[in-house]
Amino acid sequence: MNIILASTSTLFGGEYLEYLTEEIVQLFEGSDEIIFIPFARPGGISHDEYTQKARSFFDKINIKVKGLHEFDDKAEALNNAKGFFTGGGNTFLLVKTLHEENLMSVLKSNVESGKPYLGCSAGSNIGGQNMKTTNDMPIVYPPSFECMGLVPFNINPHYLDPSPELKHNGETRETRIKEFLTQNDVKVVGLREGNWIRRKADRITVEGAELTRIFEKDKEPYEIESGTEL
Amino acid sequence: MNIILASTSTLFGGEYLEYLTEEIVQLFEGSDEIIFIPFARPGGISHDEYTQKARSFFDKINIKVKGLHEFDDKAEALNNAKGFFTGGGNTFLLVKTLHEENLMSVLKSNVESGKPYLGCSAGSNIGGQNMKTTNDMPIVYPPSFECMGLVPFNINPHYLDPSPELKHNGETRETRIKEFLTQNDVKVVGLREGNWIRRKADRITVEGAELTRIFEKDKEPYEIESGTEL
């Protein structure tokens, strides 16, 4: 497999996908066209506009982008594609759409066959075992929380450290992930913004400028450095 | 109906339920025993320990507390009870448990018959139309997101204003609720900590020290004052 699962598409103050440019060029080497999956976006901009946003980045590196929503037979489009990019938004909406249109398993088998896959945020969540560690609001009811399982763990994108100043009684991110582990035995990778997971064949590493926080059942959470194998 | 749906159980620096004491005394006037529903709590403390926490507050106002988990026939226990308190935790776990044990509709009909109901956080979410505006992580998969609909809207507990300093690319609470409204036509009450919904018969008001932020489909969000009817 040949995969990037990134915490975020955009760093604070940066341009869309800019910080990942070099990695994305390597990921899609040899592909001159990819399919963009815009289904996570719940509003504000249309699927066409969201695809155009992806296109304006990929134009710069000479890769054409088609939106999956443009195809009548979406499964066939995935099977004919050379690579994939799933953008962020709401994971519940993305997972609901992919399951209801029977596309989750088609995308999974195409990525498992070696076609390059880039996910950001919600698009990274669906690379994990299931979507039970998303930060998103459950605005729609998906037929299942199961995802592609391209990596043998779950991802928590936009991982955020507790803020000691916050006089607020909502759960911290760490508390939420520990709650997940009371109900599930799946490793969780708390991916801070600026970090990403890289899978090349069987080698899976965490990359980026920040440390990455790992949560496992019945263990204290711990930090790993960029470049560490997972 | 006779209901309090509170944003939080505990104000920053305060004791459990302390800020709501006077309201709770009024709500449960005439009841000397209530049932506590501890199912939202995913870990850290047991159902017994969580019930003990509720009991230690209600002892002070001379109301006995039994945990719903103590009963073999939980539906019968709800039907025989004089009042209810559902504590906070994870809304997905609470809703899954109530649906799987067929208790959601039993609790609903008991509250609709006039028995007093107190909910905090997750326990307030289940008083709304559905749980699609919870802040919680989807750590388990409930058979449905539908809730009791004790009020004709949804609640977003622990409502948090955007923090302009935060250099983080995750969605703000306001963005999340607006995303909900692209997929659903249900009013959302953004309940800041310290505020609660009070329903007495057909009169529903918002109470507490803070303004409350209201979100409706195709409208700009707006603020209402304490005491306003909903």
Interface residues (C-beta under 8 A of the other chain):
Chain A: T8 S9 T10 L11 F12 G13 P42 G43 G44 N90 F92 L93 M131 K132 T133 T134 N135 D136 M137 P138 I139 V140 Y141 S144 F145 H158 L160 K167 H168 N169 G170 E171 R176 I177 K178 E179 F180 L181 T182 Q183 N184 E193
Chain B: T8 S9 T10 L11 F12 G13 P42 G43 N90 F92 L93 M131 K132 T133 T134 N135 D136 M137 P138 I139 V140 Y141 S144 F145 H158 L160 K167 H168 N169 G170 E171 R176 I177 K178 E179 F180 L181 T182 Q183 N184 E193
